[in-house]
Every structure is written in C-alpha cells, then in structure tokens.
Amino acid sequence: MSNLLPRALSRRTTLKLAGATTLTALAAPRIARAAVTEVAFVEAVHNLGYIDLYVGQHAGYFEKAGIHLNVSAAGGDTQAFAAVLGQSALFGIGDPTMVPISVEKGGPGKVVGSVVQRAQYFGVSKTLKPITDPRQFKGLRIVTSPDPNTNYSVTKRLLTQAGLVIGHDVFILQVSPGTEIGAMLAGQADVAIAYEPGVAEAEAQGAKIIFDFSNAIGPFCNTGIMVLNDTITSKPEIIQALCDGFQQAMHRTYNDPAYAKMVAQKEFPQLSQAVTDSAIDSELKYRIPSQSVVVDRAQWANLIKMQVYLKNIKGTTTFDQIVDNTFADKAAAV
C-alpha cells in the first residue's frame, strides 16, 4: 500500500479549489459559510478511525454549530499536538497522552473531547496465522509508526508484558505513519500494526487480520481533542461548537452506516468502494469511533496505565487536571 497521507492532503487541497457543485451533495449549503468562523484543525493522520470528523464535515454539523474546520493531516500524534502548541492550529486530534507529557514538564494543554474510544489497530499479515497469545510474536518482525505514536505504544506494552525483549526476541521497524501496510507487503516485516482503511486495503490484497488490539486492550482513550488552556477561556463558544458537531456526527455514524460509508469513499477516493465499506464495517463492529464526545474516566485510566508502564509519563497528573469535559457534557446532554 502506498502512503495514504499525501493522497489525503492532495484531496483536501482539491476540495478547497472545487466549486459549490462538488460540495453541495454532502456538505452544508455554501450560503452558510458567511455566518461561520474559520478554524484551523489538525488530525494526526488521515484515517477512518476519525470517521466521526469526516461525517461531521460532510453532513454540515460543524457549520450548523457555527464553525468551518480547515483540516490538515500533521503526520503523527506528536506533530498534531505540536501544531496546537505552536498555534498553527486551534485544535488537534491524536494520542491525548501528549497533553500529560506537556503538563508534567510544566507546559500547557487540555483534552476537551474523545474521538476514538478503543485501540484502533490490527495486526495484519500475508504469511502468518492468527495469534492468540502475544508470546507468539516471538521471532517476528513487526512494523509500526514511530515511538511515541499510539500503535507503537500499544505494541510495545503487549510485547513486554508477554516477556519478550524488543530487539532480541522480537523486532520493531518504525516507519512513517500510514506506510505500515506497504512495508509489510514489501517483505520488510512479517506483520504490520495498522488501522483503517489500510487494513481493509491489505485484506483486498490477500492479507489477513491476525491480531485485534481493540479487544486485547478494551475501552481505551485512543484519540482526544487537544487544545491550549487559553483557548478554553478565550474561545469557549468555539470549543462548544466543535463538541456539538462531533456529538451529532457520532450519532450519525452509528445510526446511519450507509452515510458513513459514502463519506469514507469521498475521503479516500483512490480506494474502491468495497475497501472503504469493509473498513467502516470493521470500525463499527469493533466500536472504535467514539460513541460520545465525553472523555470516559475508565477509558482514560486505561490509557494512562499503559503510558506509565511504558515510562512515557510519570502519572503525576489527575484526570481533572488534564481533561475538561464541560463542553462535551453539554453536547452529550442535547
């Protein structure tokens, strides 16, 4: 599989240049644009774990709430939060561990919503049989995104808890986010730890899911909405609009899979309809996209427990120090 990221960015540029005819079928009426606030928004990597974001855009839920999201892909979790810190984006979505990492070092950051509620990763291979015990990864070459991206983190914990020594018992190849499947198909690794729609695309080329991280880990705050503290005090209406749009989109995704599939095809036009349909079926089957924008305490605790285990954070911050559910609670109550 070729890297999905440049294609996704290219399509977004094309959409901005396209006329009203292209957008009217799936987005809010163009006349609404004059009444909305333009908001710079960055996603870690363009992928279908973020289907709620794309449904919200195409259905016009964010514009109905008063904002228009100018979305770009950062290229990873660290880069997404860096864009927020550097104020080139008002919001970033990615691994919310970036916020406690910042706060523990005396920096800013808050998480104001949930976007992905389970680990959205699958072990995919063309040569291996299903793995039922993590110790069966011994001797294998695994490809993931670079540390500290989430698919590297969940893989590292899985392996070390199974008693495997990385670099001795098992080997991890770190590649640019979105290229994991391509590296596996090229023979650089036995198994790729990847996400949708890359997983469905690999399956269409003869690969199989051999391990499911969503059930192995359970409820897990995989992706959150990250902002600066100043944004909460200076732009509360923008945060509320964002959470309102996401909550509406979450209901639509789960209640209208056909619409989610149509949006997925629009977001990844280089893939076949069969591939994007399969990807959405998988996302919903494993309950990966968040069903509520509210950050769940149990899901958050599972994330923090993993990151403390990996020594990515000390775990000295509390839920209330990092998470502000004020806006999400209001959105969910409607």
C-alpha positions, -999 to 999 in steps of 0.1 A, spaced: 0 0 0 13 34 -8 13 61 18 -23 74 23 -12 107 38 -1 126 7 -32 115 -12 -54 126 16 -38 160 17 -39 163 -20 -77 156 -20 -83 183 7 -65 208 -15 -87 197 -44 -118 201 -23 -109 237 -14 -105 245 -50 -136 228 -61 -168 247 -67 -201 246 -49 -214 218 -72 -189 193 -58 -196 200 -22 -233 206 -21 -242 169 -22 -225 162 11 -218 194 29 -239 223 43 -251 249 18 -225 274 7 -246 303 19 -240 292 55 -202 298 52 -207 336 56 -220 331 92 -193 307 104 -159 311 120 -130 295 102 -110 272 125 -76 256 118 -78 219 128 -52 192 125 -56 155 126 -26 132 134 -30 111 103 -59 109 78 -76 76 86 -110 61 91 -107 59 129 -116 95 126 -148 89 106 -168 110 130 -148 140 120 -155 134 83 -192 127 88 -194 159 108 -178 178 80 -198 163 51 -231 165 70 -225 201 78 -228 196 116 -198 219 124 -210 247 102 -245 243 117 -229 249 151 -211 280 137 -176 269 127 -159 257 95 -130 233 100 -99 237 78 -85 202 83 -49 192 76 -30 160 85 1 165 107 19 132 101 17 118 136 5 123 172 35 144 183 32 167 152 -6 172 158 -1 184 194 30 205 182 7 223 158 -16 232 188 14 243 209 28 264 181 -7 279 175 -8 270 138 -39 250 147 -66 258 173 -74 221 178 -55 188 173 -67 152 175 -43 124 182 -29 104 211 -41 125 241 -10 114 261 7 143 245 -11 166 270 0 150 303 35 148 288 34 185 283 18 193 317 43 171 336 70 193 320 53 225 331 37 231 297 1 238 287 -26 216 273 -61 202 279 -82 174 264 -118 185 258 -133 155 240 -130 119 228 -128 109 192 -116 72 193 -127 50 222 -108 18 216 -74 9 203 -79 12 165 -51 -12 155 -49 -46 140 -20 -69 133 -21 -77 96 0 -103 77 1 -121 44 20 -151 58 10 -156 94 -18 -175 111 -40 -158 138 -21 -150 170 -40 -160 202 -11 -154 227 12 -124 225 41 -147 231 36 -160 196 51 -127 183 85 -141 193 109 -141 164 88 -119 142 95 -86 125 68 -60 133 62 -27 116 46 3 134 46 41 133 75 57 153 76 60 191 56 76 208 27 71 182 -1 50 197 3 19 176 40 17 187 30 22 223 3 -5 224 26 -29 206 55 -23 229 34 -29 260 18 -60 246 52 -75 238 70 -65 270 41 -78 292 44 -111 273 80 -112 285 95 -105 251 126 -83 247 124 -59 218 155 -61 197 162 -96 209 131 -117 209 111 -96 185 120 -67 162 101 -35 155 106 -15 124 94 21 127 81 38 96 62 70 87 25 68 98 3 54 71 31 33 54 30 3 78 10 -19 54 32 -10 25 63 -21 44 47 -54 53 36 -61 18 71 -53 6 85 -80 28 102 -57 53 82 -72 82 61 -102 90 32 -82 104 20 -46 103 2 -29 132 -21 -7 112 -55 10 110 -84 16 86 -86 19 57 -51 5 53 -62 -28 69 -91 -33 45 -69 -24 16 -44 -50 27 -72 -76 31 -82 -69 -5 -46 -78 -15 -47 -112 3 -36 -102 38 -54 -112 70 -61 -97 104 -41 -119 128 -45 -99 160 -71 -74 173 -58 -47 197 -93 -33 204 -104 -64 223 -70 -71 237 -68 -37 254 -105 -30 259 -120 5 265 -92 30 258 -90 67 250 -70 63 218 -77 98 204 -87 130 220 -93 166 211 -64 187 223 -63 224 230 -44 251 248 -56 263 282 -60 298 268 -84 285 242 -108 274 269 -110 308 285 -108 329 253 -129 308 228 -154 287 248 -180 291 221 -157 276 195 -150 246 217 -187 241 224 -195 243 186 -168 217 179 -181 193 206 -217 198 194 -207 189 159 -188 158 169 -216 146 191 -241 149 162 -216 131 139 -211 103 164 -249 96 164 -250 97 126 -220 73 122 -235 46 143 -272 51 133 -265 55 96 -236 33 85 -246 38 48 -239 75 51 -206 69 69 -196 46 40 -204 72 15 -183 97 34 -155 73 36 -154 68 -1 -153 106 -6 -124 109 18 -104 80 2 -114 82 -35 -83 63 -45 -97 32 -28 -125 10 -41 -160 13 -26 -156 -23 -14 -125 -14 6 -139 16 23 -172 -2 30 -152 -30 46 -132 -5 67 -164 11 81 -179 -22 88 -148 -31 108 -148 3 126 -183 -2 138 -181 -39 146 -152 -32 170 -168 1 183 -137 20 176 -150 56 168 -163 73 200 -200 70 207 -199 101 229 -176 131 228 -173 129 266 -139 116 278 -147 84 298 -128 80 330 -123 43 326 -110 47 290 -87 74 302 -74 54 331 -65 25 307 -45 49 285 -26 64 315 -19 30 329 -3 19 297 18 51 293 30 49 329 40 13 323 60 24 292 75 53 312 63 78 287 47 97 316 52 97 354 14 96 360 16 125 384 -14 143 369 -50 137 377 -79 133 353 -94 167 363 -60 184 356 -59 171 320 -95 166 309 -122 193 308 -155 176 299 -175 208 304 -182 213 267 -186 176 259 -211 171 287 -233 199 273 -230 184 238 -240 149 250 -269 162 270 -287 176 240 
